[in-house]
Amino acid sequence: MATRTVELPIRGMSCVGCVTGIEKGLSERGGVLRARVNFAAEKVRVEFNPRQVHLLDLLVTVHELGYQVPSETVTIPVAGMSCASCVEQIERALLAIPGVI
């Protein structure tokens, strides 16, 4: 089984109870093998099976638990596309990059 590990920033934690809630909530998600929160660094490290759970699912879970995962939108100009198939190939390639949602 191929696993992936991702470290996500977490905003909104105020105590050790928050740490426990995030770790428990993520660990109960199907496909998540381990979730460890670093309260001081405001981050969670999640080990998961990408065949069972997608990065976006992890972000939704954190949000449902009442916390935020800051994200950023980046616009990349692309030249030379001639059809919808080009768009699909570029989107697929970008989504294969860890961290891109």
Order of alpha helices (4+ residues) and beta strands (2+ residues): beta-alpha-beta-beta-alpha-alpha
